[in-house]
Amino acid sequence: MSNKIDEDTFKRFSVRLNNTKQSLEERIDECRKKVAAIDHEVFDLETIEKRLDTFVDFSGCKVCDEMLDLFVERIIHRANDEFVWVMNLSGNRSDTRKYRIMEYCKEYSEELQSDETFDIVDQFMISL
């Protein structure tokens, strides 16, 4: 733009645009910090473990049905006998009836087969 407008106008615009850019970058950094703090709270496994220990006795060999009702929102069966357990760790029961439908559309069924659809916190194998 320096060839299209005079030098004074260019400098005024440059200063204003640089100030705006700096302000926007600072706001973006603040938002990123807030999101990181929220993500840390949501996926802080020690806090989740403590919360679960207050509700459920894990000393036995079987997870009680009440725990499943309270924390497991739904279980999705995928290829190769893989299951995705969608958890609700808030401790408040969710309305799982919204998932009880006759059949998923093809696009949604395919989406459920991808790990990118979920925020996967942990993976483990259960031997038969």
HUKAMO-V158844 format. One record per residue. N is the residue number from 1. RES is the residue in one small letter. PSI is psi in whole degrees, 0 to 359 (999 if undefined). OMEGA is omega as a letter, one per 20 degrees, with the letter a starting at -180 (NA if undefined). Layout:
BEGIN
N_RES_PSI_OMEGA, N_RES_PSI_OMEGA
END
This chain:
BEGIN
1_m_342_a, 2_s_333_r, 3_n_340_a, 4_k_331_a, 5_i_163_a, 6_d_163_a, 7_e_322_r, 8_d_315_r, 9_t_319_r, 10_f_315_a, 11_k_318_r, 12_r_314_r, 13_f_320_a, 14_s_315_r, 15_v_314_a, 16_r_315_a, 17_l_320_r, 18_n_321_r, 19_n_317_r, 20_t_316_r, 21_k_314_r, 22_q_318_r, 23_s_316_r, 24_l_319_r, 25_e_322_r, 26_e_319_r, 27_r_322_r, 28_i_316_r, 29_d_318_r, 30_e_317_r, 31_c_318_r, 32_r_320_r, 33_k_320_r, 34_k_316_r, 35_v_318_r, 36_a_320_r, 37_a_318_r, 38_i_315_r, 39_d_321_r, 40_h_319_r, 41_e_319_a, 42_v_320_a, 43_f_24_r, 44_d_100_a, 45_l_329_r, 46_e_318_r, 47_t_319_r, 48_i_317_r, 49_e_317_r, 50_k_319_r, 51_r_317_r, 52_l_320_a, 53_d_333_r, 54_t_337_a, 55_f_330_a, 56_v_141_r, 57_d_113_a, 58_f_13_a, 59_s_339_a, 60_g_183_a, 61_c_353_a, 62_k_141_r, 63_v_129_a, 64_c_152_a, 65_d_327_r, 66_e_323_r, 67_m_317_r, 68_l_316_r, 69_d_324_a, 70_l_320_a, 71_f_335_a, 72_v_115_a, 73_e_317_r, 74_r_160_r, 75_i_127_a, 76_i_123_r, 77_h_129_r, 78_r_182_a, 79_a_159_r, 80_n_37_a, 81_d_42_r, 82_e_142_r, 83_f_136_r, 84_v_120_r, 85_w_115_r, 86_v_115_a, 87_m_147_r, 88_n_100_a, 89_l_13_a, 90_s_339_a, 91_g_356_r, 92_n_132_a, 93_r_141_r, 94_s_165_r, 95_d_94_a, 96_t_354_r, 97_r_335_a, 98_k_341_r, 99_y_351_a, 100_r_83_r, 101_i_160_a, 102_m_318_a, 103_e_136_r, 104_y_151_r, 105_c_158_a, 106_k_318_a, 107_e_316_a, 108_y_321_r, 109_s_318_r, 110_e_324_r, 111_e_324_r, 112_l_344_r, 113_q_351_a, 114_s_136_r, 115_d_336_a, 116_e_342_r, 117_t_339_a, 118_f_152_r, 119_d_94_a, 120_i_117_a, 121_v_323_a, 122_d_151_r, 123_q_141_r, 124_f_160_r, 125_m_142_r, 126_i_115_a, 127_s_148_r, 128_l_999_NA
END
